[in-house]
Amino acid sequence: MISPEAILPYDRTLLTKTLPFGDATKFILRDHIFLKNADIDIVKDSVYSIHTDKKKITLERGQPIDYDKLLIASGGQVRKPLI
């Protein structure tokens, strides 16, 4: 799993219900132990490019990673209301 965020994946819907004092670390979906047992590695970076013909991605820092199957779950961007 590749994510630019410094914390483990969290439930964003719960976080928004506690703003402005929401703390994402309280809403972690799975802990380090679960991820390790499920053989899921977390890479703290962003994807720069995807080469589907070679089954390879390149990260922002330049590191290439091979893959067998690829799921793109890009999420959404925060929109701040114009006030």
C-alpha positions in Angstrom: 0.0 0.0 0.0 1.4 3.4 -1.0 0.3 6.5 0.8 2.0 9.9 1.3 0.5 10.2 4.8 2.6 9.7 7.8 0.0 7.5 9.6 -1.7 4.2 8.9 -4.9 4.3 6.9 -7.8 5.7 8.9 -11.6 6.1 8.7 -12.1 9.6 7.2 -15.8 9.6 7.8 -15.3 9.3 11.6 -12.6 12.0 11.5 -14.9 14.5 9.9 -17.5 14.0 12.6 -15.1 15.2 15.3 -13.6 18.2 13.6 -12.0 20.6 14.4 -10.5 18.4 17.2 -10.4 15.2 15.2 -7.2 13.1 15.6 -6.8 10.6 12.8 -4.6 8.3 14.9 -7.8 7.4 16.9 -9.5 6.1 13.8 -6.9 3.7 12.4 -8.5 1.0 10.3 -5.9 -1.7 11.0 -2.9 -1.7 13.3 0.7 -2.6 12.4 0.3 -6.2 13.7 -2.7 -6.9 11.4 -0.9 -5.5 8.4 2.2 -7.5 9.1 0.2 -10.7 9.5 -1.6 -10.0 6.2 1.7 -9.4 4.5 0.8 -5.8 3.7 3.7 -3.3 3.5 3.1 0.4 3.8 5.2 2.7 1.6 5.2 6.4 2.6 5.5 8.0 -0.8 3.4 9.0 -3.8 3.1 7.3 -7.2 4.8 9.3 -10.0 4.0 7.0 -12.9 2.4 3.6 -13.8 3.7 1.4 -16.6 1.0 -1.1 -17.1 2.8 -2.8 -20.0 5.8 -3.6 -17.6 3.6 -4.0 -14.5 5.8 -1.5 -12.7 5.2 1.8 -10.9 7.6 4.5 -10.1 7.4 6.5 -6.9 8.0 10.2 -6.5 11.4 9.5 -5.0 12.3 7.4 -8.1 12.0 3.9 -6.6 10.5 1.4 -9.0 8.1 -1.3 -7.7 6.9 -4.3 -9.6 3.4 -5.5 -9.1 1.2 -8.5 -10.1 -2.2 -6.7 -9.7 -2.8 -3.0 -9.2 -5.7 -1.3 -7.4 -5.9 2.4 -7.7 -7.9 3.9 -4.8 -7.0 7.6 -5.1 -9.6 8.8 -2.7 -10.6 12.4 -2.9 -9.3 15.9 -2.4 -10.3 18.1 0.5 -12.5 21.0 -0.6 -12.6 24.1 1.6 -15.8 26.1 1.3 -15.4 29.7 0.1 -16.4 32.0 2.9 
